[in-house]
Amino acid sequence: MNDWPDDGGYGRGPANPQPEGPRRMSHVQRPQVPQQPPRYDQGPNPDFTQAQGAGYDSGYNTGQVYGGGGGGGDQGGGRGGIPPQYTPRSPGGPGTGPAPDWRRRIKVGSVVLVVGVLVWGIGTYAWASSRMRNEVDLSKVIERPSEGDCTTYLIVGSDSREGMSAEEKKKLHTGSAEGKRTDSMMILAACSGGNTMVSLPRDSWVTIPSFVGSESGKQYAARGGSKLNAAYAMDGPELLVRTVEYNTGLRIDHYAEIGFAGFANIVDALGGVELNIEKGFKDKKSGANFQAGTQTLNGEQALAFVRTRYAFAESDLARTKNQQKFLSALANQAATPGTILNPFALYPTLGAGLDTLIVDKDMSLYDLGKMFFAMKGISGGDGRSMNMPIAGSAPQGSLKWDMPKVKQLVEQIRNDEKVTVESNR
């Protein structure tokens, strides 16, 4: 008796004596079962030995049903276990991490650099500001003209020998006179329409007006006609500003003064200043001895160049032109990235200048920088330099200003107009 169930011929072979044709058998899908811990009570399944070693599953079903009771390891080595899975590896080989994020690194590096530059800049500004000598009080100047559209600076070179040793005085040919007097004076007008530098010959014949003493606070009557440099000798920078404003009608916004030693030290800190001297000259009193041509002047030579007057037929007028020329060249070299962004050049230059530079109480380091850049603009062709218009001679071998031209010049500066006035000397 046949115990097999009647299942349509399955399991007993076909009823037809002819062999059956091939049947399409549906692909057995691998069930998604959780990973199970390995079982050690059964031996390895030889069917997966090769696959286990290679770590590769082709996806072809061999007829064996996976899953169920077999407890293979996580590589599918046991009977009934999950077949091994292929794990993709990075192109760099085993242990290779993700590629570096260069965009992020560059961004972080840029932020660090910017922060470092800001910290350095703020620190430098604070250090330099603390060394400024804000000693001139322009609030003591009385009867001042109204403000104009341009920023005006009165730049003064004094013959102060402050801080100089006897050897330095001899080397720089400064003499040993006590006190200090003005050796050069010029107005710098920084305007949007172009900058203008106007030299005021120290022998200019002007009226010294009434004033309030900068130290005593007393009211003094007008002193009448005198040379311009006498105002400084009487009561210092405040009376000089008062005299310039009274005789020109132009308000002075800021005052800057530097002595012999500071001037020479700035030039040396810059490594010298290149200048083209059109015609050679000598002067025993200043120590000047120059050949024509382009050359680099050190501090001693620069001081001799701007102080020489007796070697020229025009005397003080020729000297003022040389002073303008050199100051523009100095500013052009000082106000460059090579100096400003180089600590080894910036700090010595600032230190040399700020030790002897005297400015008004309202002048900041920013204002001082604007002054230098305005001077640099003149040397670069953005503006002009000139002497105060002269009409002839005056008492005591002095120079008389051409007042109609002076008034026209001042009006153009006050209104921020292009300066068209010509100096005849």
Backbone torsions as a table, in degrees:
resi	resn	phi	psi	omega
1	MET	NA	133.5	-176.2
2	ASN	-88.1	120.0	179.9
3	ASP	-85.8	-6.3	-179.3
4	TRP	-69.9	136.5	178.1
5	PRO	-68.7	153.7	178.4
6	ASP	-79.8	96.6	-175.1
7	ASP	-116.1	29.2	175.1
8	GLY	80.1	22.4	176.5
9	GLY	95.5	-7.4	-179.4
10	TYR	-76.7	135.0	177.0
11	GLY	95.0	-19.7	-178.6
12	ARG	-116.7	0.9	-174.8
13	GLY	95.0	166.6	-177.6
14	PRO	-76.8	148.9	176.6
15	ALA	-73.5	-30.5	179.4
16	ASN	-75.2	131.1	-179.6
17	PRO	-65.6	-20.0	177.5
18	GLN	-79.9	139.3	-179.6
19	PRO	-64.3	142.9	179.0
20	GLU	-72.9	152.0	174.4
21	GLY	-75.5	170.2	-179.9
22	PRO	-64.6	138.7	177.4
23	ARG	-108.0	144.6	177.8
24	ARG	-82.7	121.0	-177.9
25	MET	-103.7	126.6	-178.0
26	SER	-64.2	142.9	-178.0
27	HIS	-66.7	133.5	-179.8
28	VAL	-81.6	120.2	-179.9
29	GLN	-80.8	137.6	179.8
30	ARG	-75.5	124.8	-179.2
31	PRO	-70.0	146.4	177.6
32	GLN	-85.4	100.3	-177.6
33	VAL	-118.1	152.3	179.9
34	PRO	-71.4	153.8	175.8
35	GLN	-64.0	139.7	-179.8
36	GLN	-120.2	149.2	176.9
37	PRO	-63.7	149.7	-178.0
38	PRO	-65.8	148.7	175.8
39	ARG	-110.5	136.5	-175.9
40	TYR	-106.8	9.3	-179.7
41	ASP	-91.0	-1.8	179.0
42	GLN	-126.5	149.2	-179.3
43	GLY	-76.8	172.5	179.8
44	PRO	-69.6	151.8	179.2
45	ASN	-89.1	113.7	-176.4
46	PRO	-63.3	-22.9	-178.7
47	ASP	-64.3	-21.2	-175.3
48	PHE	-111.0	8.1	-177.3
49	THR	-59.4	-47.7	-178.7
50	GLN	-67.5	-42.8	-179.7
51	ALA	-64.6	-37.2	-179.1
52	GLN	-65.7	-38.8	179.7
53	GLY	-69.0	-36.3	-178.1
54	ALA	-86.3	-19.7	-178.1
55	GLY	67.7	35.1	-174.1
56	TYR	-134.4	138.2	177.3
57	ASP	-125.3	116.5	-176.8
58	SER	-76.2	-15.1	-177.4
59	GLY	87.0	-1.7	-179.8
60	TYR	-85.6	128.9	-178.4
61	ASN	-86.3	127.0	-178.9
62	THR	-89.0	-2.8	-179.2
63	GLY	108.3	-16.4	178.8
64	GLN	-85.9	134.6	-178.9
65	VAL	-86.3	126.2	-178.5
66	TYR	-87.8	160.4	178.9
67	GLY	94.1	-170.2	177.6
68	GLY	90.5	-139.2	-170.5
69	GLY	-83.7	-20.3	-177.2
70	GLY	-63.3	133.4	-177.8
71	GLY	-112.2	77.3	176.2
72	GLY	-78.5	170.8	176.6
73	GLY	-76.8	-169.7	-177.3
74	ASP	-71.8	-7.0	174.9
75	GLN	-99.6	5.6	177.3
76	GLY	74.3	29.7	-176.4
77	GLY	-78.7	-26.2	-176.2
78	GLY	-82.3	166.4	177.5
79	ARG	-65.1	137.2	178.3
80	GLY	72.7	5.5	-178.2
81	GLY	-82.1	178.6	180.0
82	ILE	-81.4	132.4	-178.4
83	PRO	-64.6	155.2	-178.0
84	PRO	-62.1	145.7	-179.3
85	GLN	-105.3	149.4	178.7
86	TYR	-90.4	123.2	179.0
87	THR	-104.9	116.4	-179.1
88	PRO	-64.5	143.3	178.5
89	ARG	-116.4	152.7	179.8
90	SER	-69.4	153.9	-177.6
91	PRO	-58.8	-26.4	-177.4
92	GLY	-73.6	-6.7	179.8
93	GLY	99.7	-178.6	-177.7
94	PRO	-60.3	136.4	174.8
95	GLY	82.0	1.4	-179.4
96	THR	-75.8	127.2	-179.0
97	GLY	-84.9	-176.7	178.9
98	PRO	-67.1	153.2	179.8
99	ALA	-64.3	142.2	-179.3
100	PRO	-62.5	143.4	179.1
101	ASP	-89.0	88.2	-175.6
102	TRP	-66.0	-32.1	179.5
103	ARG	-62.6	-41.3	179.6
104	ARG	-69.4	-40.0	179.8
105	ARG	-63.3	-42.1	178.7
106	ILE	-64.1	-40.5	179.7
107	LYS	-63.3	-46.6	179.9
108	VAL	-64.2	-42.4	179.0
109	GLY	-62.2	-38.9	179.0
110	SER	-65.0	-41.0	179.0
111	VAL	-63.1	-44.3	179.1
112	VAL	-61.7	-41.4	179.7
113	LEU	-64.0	-45.7	-179.3
114	VAL	-62.4	-43.8	179.4
115	VAL	-62.5	-42.2	179.1
116	GLY	-62.1	-42.9	179.2
117	VAL	-65.0	-40.7	179.4
118	LEU	-63.7	-44.0	179.8
119	VAL	-62.7	-43.9	179.1
120	TRP	-63.9	-42.9	-179.5
121	GLY	-64.1	-44.3	179.8
122	ILE	-65.2	-41.3	178.8
123	GLY	-63.6	-41.9	178.8
124	THR	-64.8	-42.6	180.0
125	TYR	-61.6	-44.4	-179.4
126	ALA	-64.8	-41.2	179.8
127	TRP	-64.4	-47.2	-178.5
128	ALA	-66.6	-39.3	179.6
129	SER	-62.3	-35.9	-179.4
130	SER	-69.7	-18.1	-177.8
131	ARG	-97.0	-5.5	180.0
132	MET	-70.1	140.8	179.7
133	ARG	-100.7	85.3	179.8
134	ASN	-84.5	81.7	-170.3
135	GLU	-110.2	-14.6	-175.7
136	VAL	-96.2	123.8	-176.7
137	ASP	-102.9	98.1	-179.1
138	LEU	-73.5	-10.4	177.0
139	SER	-69.6	-14.8	177.9
140	LYS	-83.0	-9.8	178.8
141	VAL	-77.6	129.9	-175.4
142	ILE	-100.2	162.1	173.4
143	GLU	49.1	57.7	-174.9
144	ARG	-85.5	148.1	175.9
145	PRO	-68.1	164.5	178.0
146	SER	-72.6	157.7	-178.6
147	GLU	-71.4	147.5	177.3
148	GLY	-105.4	-171.5	-177.7
149	ASP	-85.1	-16.6	-179.8
150	CYS	-100.7	159.8	172.5
151	THR	-94.0	124.6	-175.3
152	THR	-112.8	139.3	178.4
153	TYR	-123.4	137.0	169.4
154	LEU	-101.7	110.5	-176.8
155	ILE	-102.7	124.6	-174.0
156	VAL	-124.3	132.0	170.1
157	GLY	-104.2	117.6	-178.1
158	SER	-101.0	162.1	177.0
159	ASP	-94.8	29.1	179.0
160	SER	-62.5	134.9	177.0
161	ARG	-106.6	21.7	-177.0
162	GLU	-55.6	128.8	176.3
163	GLY	78.8	3.1	-178.1
164	MET	-93.0	138.2	176.1
165	SER	-81.2	168.7	178.6
166	ALA	-61.7	-36.3	179.2
167	GLU	-66.2	-40.7	179.3
168	GLU	-67.0	-38.9	178.2
169	LYS	-61.8	-41.0	178.8
170	LYS	-67.5	-43.1	-178.5
171	LYS	-63.8	-39.5	-176.7
172	LEU	-91.9	1.9	176.9
173	HIS	57.5	43.8	-176.7
174	THR	-94.0	-16.7	-172.8
175	GLY	78.1	-176.2	-176.1
176	SER	-127.3	26.9	-179.7
177	ALA	-62.4	139.5	178.7
178	GLU	-79.8	161.3	-180.0
179	GLY	71.9	-159.4	178.7
180	LYS	-152.6	150.7	178.9
181	ARG	-134.7	166.1	179.2
182	THR	-80.9	127.6	178.9
183	ASP	-99.4	-23.5	176.8
184	SER	-157.9	150.0	178.7
185	MET	-144.3	137.8	176.7
186	MET	-153.4	148.6	175.7
187	ILE	-99.9	128.2	174.3
188	LEU	-111.3	118.4	178.5
189	ALA	-106.6	112.2	178.8
190	ALA	-92.9	107.1	-174.3
191	CYS	-122.8	156.5	178.6
192	SER	-69.7	-27.3	-179.7
193	GLY	-87.8	4.9	-177.7
194	GLY	130.9	144.7	-178.6
195	ASN	-91.9	149.4	-179.2
196	THR	-133.9	131.5	176.1
197	MET	-114.7	121.2	-177.1
198	VAL	-118.6	115.0	178.5
199	SER	-80.0	139.1	177.8
200	LEU	-110.9	103.3	179.7
201	PRO	-54.8	135.1	-176.4
202	ARG	-67.1	-17.8	177.0
203	ASP	-91.2	14.2	177.8
204	SER	-63.3	136.0	178.6
205	TRP	-88.3	114.8	-175.5
206	VAL	-134.4	171.9	174.5
207	THR	-97.8	126.6	175.2
208	ILE	-91.0	112.1	-172.6
209	PRO	-82.9	-179.8	174.2
210	SER	-64.0	153.1	-177.2
211	PHE	-158.2	166.7	174.3
212	VAL	-105.7	128.0	-177.3
213	GLY	-59.0	132.6	-177.3
214	SER	-67.5	-27.6	179.3
215	GLU	-101.6	-44.1	-175.2
216	SER	-81.3	-29.4	-176.3
217	GLY	77.3	6.8	-179.3
218	LYS	-85.3	153.9	176.8
219	GLN	-86.3	130.1	179.4
220	TYR	-118.9	142.9	179.8
221	ALA	-75.0	164.0	179.4
222	ALA	-62.3	146.0	-178.1
223	ARG	-99.7	-4.4	177.8
224	GLY	79.7	-157.7	-175.4
225	GLY	-72.6	140.9	179.2
226	SER	-168.9	169.0	173.8
227	LYS	-71.2	149.0	-175.1
228	LEU	-60.1	-38.8	-177.0
229	ASN	-70.0	-12.2	177.1
230	ALA	-68.5	-29.5	179.7
231	ALA	-61.3	-42.9	179.0
232	TYR	-65.4	-40.3	-179.7
233	ALA	-64.9	-32.3	-178.8
234	MET	-71.7	-47.9	-174.0
235	ASP	-149.5	25.1	170.8
236	GLY	76.6	-160.1	-173.3
237	PRO	-59.7	-38.2	-176.4
238	GLU	-63.2	-42.6	178.6
239	LEU	-71.7	-31.5	176.5
240	LEU	-63.6	-44.3	177.4
241	VAL	-62.9	-43.3	179.0
242	ARG	-59.6	-41.7	-178.4
243	THR	-69.0	-42.4	178.5
244	VAL	-63.7	-44.6	179.8
245	GLU	-64.8	-40.5	-177.9
246	TYR	-65.1	-39.8	-175.0
247	ASN	-86.5	-17.3	-180.0
248	THR	-110.6	-28.9	-174.3
249	GLY	80.1	9.9	-179.4
250	LEU	-104.7	127.4	179.6
251	ARG	-75.9	135.6	177.4
252	ILE	-97.5	119.6	-178.0
253	ASP	-83.7	-36.6	-177.1
254	HIS	-142.1	154.3	-178.9
255	TYR	-125.9	135.0	177.3
256	ALA	-139.1	131.2	-177.4
257	GLU	-135.5	137.1	177.7
258	ILE	-135.3	141.7	-179.2
259	GLY	-91.9	179.9	-177.1
260	PHE	-57.0	-51.7	-174.4
261	ALA	-62.6	-44.0	-179.4
262	GLY	-62.8	-40.5	179.9
263	PHE	-61.5	-49.1	-179.3
264	ALA	-64.2	-39.5	-178.5
265	ASN	-67.0	-36.3	177.7
266	ILE	-63.0	-44.7	179.9
267	VAL	-61.4	-44.4	179.9
268	ASP	-66.4	-36.8	178.8
269	ALA	-64.3	-29.9	177.8
270	LEU	-81.0	-6.3	-176.7
271	GLY	81.9	21.4	-178.1
272	GLY	95.9	162.9	-179.6
273	VAL	-125.7	128.0	-179.6
274	GLU	-79.7	134.2	-175.9
275	LEU	-147.5	143.2	175.8
276	ASN	-99.1	114.3	179.2
277	ILE	-98.1	115.0	-173.1
278	GLU	-70.5	-35.1	-178.8
279	LYS	-140.7	128.9	-178.3
280	GLY	-67.8	155.2	178.0
281	PHE	-158.5	160.3	177.6
282	LYS	-130.4	150.2	176.7
283	ASP	-155.6	116.0	-177.6
284	LYS	-67.3	-34.8	-176.3
285	LYS	-67.4	-39.0	-179.6
286	SER	-93.5	-15.2	-177.0
287	GLY	85.7	11.7	-178.0
288	ALA	-73.2	139.3	175.9
289	ASN	-157.8	87.7	-171.5
290	PHE	-120.1	141.2	170.2
291	GLN	-95.9	156.9	177.7
292	ALA	-70.6	148.1	177.4
293	GLY	124.4	172.9	179.6
294	THR	-80.3	131.3	-177.4
295	GLN	-154.5	162.1	178.7
296	THR	-102.7	121.1	-177.5
297	LEU	-96.3	133.1	173.0
298	ASN	-85.3	-175.5	-175.7
299	GLY	-61.1	-43.9	179.8
300	GLU	-63.5	-44.1	-179.9
301	GLN	-67.9	-39.3	-179.6
302	ALA	-63.0	-42.2	179.6
303	LEU	-64.1	-39.8	177.7
304	ALA	-65.1	-37.5	-178.6
305	PHE	-64.1	-44.9	-175.2
306	VAL	-81.4	-13.6	-177.6
307	ARG	-97.7	-17.2	-174.9
308	THR	-65.6	129.7	176.1
309	ARG	-134.7	-31.1	-174.5
310	TYR	-76.8	-12.0	179.5
311	ALA	-83.3	-4.6	-174.9
312	PHE	-118.6	145.4	179.0
313	ALA	-65.8	-34.1	-179.4
314	GLU	-85.4	0.3	175.1
315	SER	51.1	-113.0	-173.1
316	ASP	-65.6	-32.7	179.7
317	LEU	-66.8	-38.4	176.9
318	ALA	-68.2	-37.8	179.4
319	ARG	-63.8	-41.6	-179.1
320	THR	-62.8	-34.6	177.7
321	LYS	-65.6	-40.5	177.6
322	ASN	-66.0	-36.6	178.5
323	GLN	-63.9	-45.0	177.7
324	GLN	-60.4	-44.9	-178.0
325	LYS	-61.9	-44.1	-178.0
326	PHE	-71.6	-42.3	-179.7
327	LEU	-61.1	-38.7	177.3
328	SER	-64.2	-41.7	177.8
329	ALA	-66.3	-39.0	177.7
330	LEU	-62.2	-47.5	179.4
331	ALA	-64.6	-37.8	-179.5
332	ASN	-63.0	-34.0	179.7
333	GLN	-84.2	-34.4	-177.8
334	ALA	-74.4	-37.9	-176.1
335	ALA	-91.7	58.5	178.6
336	THR	-128.2	155.5	177.5
337	PRO	-57.5	-32.5	-179.7
338	GLY	-62.9	-25.4	177.0
339	THR	-97.3	-46.4	-174.6
340	ILE	-67.4	-38.8	-175.8
341	LEU	-94.4	0.5	179.1
342	ASN	-107.4	106.6	-177.7
343	PRO	-57.6	-32.3	-177.9
344	PHE	-71.4	-17.4	175.6
345	ALA	-103.5	-37.9	-175.3
346	LEU	-67.0	-49.8	-174.4
347	TYR	-65.8	-44.2	175.7
348	PRO	-62.4	-38.1	-179.6
349	THR	-66.3	-47.7	178.2
350	LEU	-62.8	-43.3	-179.0
351	GLY	-62.0	-42.1	-179.6
352	ALA	-66.0	-39.1	-177.4
353	GLY	-78.5	-43.6	-173.9
354	LEU	-70.6	-21.7	179.7
355	ASP	-66.8	-30.6	-176.8
356	THR	-120.7	-2.3	-179.8
357	LEU	-81.6	124.5	179.5
358	ILE	-110.9	128.0	-177.4
359	VAL	-131.0	172.6	179.1
360	ASP	-76.6	164.5	-174.0
361	LYS	-66.2	-24.3	-177.9
362	ASP	-93.0	-2.4	-176.2
363	MET	-84.6	125.8	178.6
364	SER	-100.3	171.9	176.0
365	LEU	-63.2	-31.7	176.8
366	TYR	-64.4	-43.1	178.0
367	ASP	-64.0	-38.1	178.6
368	LEU	-64.8	-40.3	177.1
369	GLY	-63.7	-40.6	177.5
370	LYS	-61.9	-36.5	179.1
371	MET	-63.9	-45.0	179.6
372	PHE	-65.2	-39.9	-180.0
373	PHE	-69.8	-31.1	175.7
374	ALA	-67.2	-39.4	176.5
375	MET	-65.3	-39.2	178.3
376	LYS	-64.0	-37.8	179.6
377	GLY	-61.2	-34.8	179.6
378	ILE	-66.5	-42.9	179.4
379	SER	-67.6	-24.3	179.1
380	GLY	-89.1	5.1	177.3
381	GLY	95.8	-0.1	179.6
382	ASP	-92.0	67.4	-178.9
383	GLY	137.6	-164.1	-177.7
384	ARG	-151.1	159.3	175.8
385	SER	-124.0	148.0	-175.0
386	MET	-162.2	165.1	169.8
387	ASN	-90.2	156.4	172.5
388	MET	-60.0	132.7	-179.3
389	PRO	-55.1	130.5	-176.0
390	ILE	-112.7	136.5	-179.5
391	ALA	-102.8	-14.9	-178.5
392	GLY	155.6	-161.7	-177.2
393	SER	-93.8	164.7	-178.1
394	ALA	-143.3	179.0	-178.2
395	PRO	-55.9	155.8	176.4
396	GLN	61.1	30.7	178.5
397	GLY	66.7	27.1	-177.4
398	SER	-94.3	-179.1	-177.6
399	LEU	-115.8	135.2	179.5
400	LYS	-97.8	131.1	179.8
401	TRP	-74.5	149.5	173.3
402	ASP	-86.2	91.4	-168.9
403	MET	-62.5	-38.6	176.2
404	PRO	-58.5	-41.9	178.0
405	LYS	-69.7	-36.6	178.8
406	VAL	-61.7	-44.0	179.7
407	LYS	-64.3	-39.0	178.1
408	GLN	-66.3	-41.3	178.1
409	LEU	-61.5	-46.7	-179.2
410	VAL	-63.9	-40.4	-179.9
411	GLU	-62.9	-41.0	179.2
412	GLN	-66.0	-38.8	178.0
413	ILE	-68.8	-44.4	-178.7
414	ARG	-60.1	-36.5	-177.6
415	ASN	-94.3	7.8	-179.8
416	ASP	55.7	47.6	177.2
417	GLU	-104.6	160.5	176.7
418	LYS	-65.2	130.5	-178.5
419	VAL	-76.9	121.1	179.5
420	THR	-113.0	-8.0	-178.0
421	VAL	-66.8	137.1	178.8
422	GLU	-107.0	139.5	174.3
423	SER	-90.6	134.7	-177.1
424	ASN	-88.6	1.6	-179.2
425	ARG	-131.1	NA	NA
